[in-house]
Amino acid sequence: MIWKCQLCKVCIKAIKVELFVHIGQLENLPCYCFMDGCDKYPKSCPTLMNHLKNSHNLMVPDMNSHQYYRTRDLGDVCPVSSKVPRSLFPT
């Protein structure tokens, strides 16, 4: 589906998840890194996952259950507190 972002006026061909990531980046709703001593705030969940892999050498198969569920919980909050006003993206 093609959406026109009412915040930045760009047309986006995306699925719902990609749309949420786009809005999250515009709204500056960062995900925080939950690793001890790290103060990074990536702008999206995929960026957080890349940060965990590159900076902490931590990939999903290597996470303990606590870390794994933290990343799943962040997926609900990161992009856009999970509810996007439909008016931001008229078809």
C-alpha angles and dihedrals in degrees: 000000000000118000131185111219110226091202100056100010094232122138113236128196100202150128120248096268093052089048091055090050090052093051092044090056092049093046090048094233101158129195113227126227108244096201114117113263096010118120100182120133109193115197096233141023094250088053090050090052090051089049092051091049097044103034102032100025087234120144128176095260090053096050122106117233093264093053093044094053091046090059091047091050091049090054088067094050107030107076101039119333082274097273119087120187105242089219089073090066114034115182 
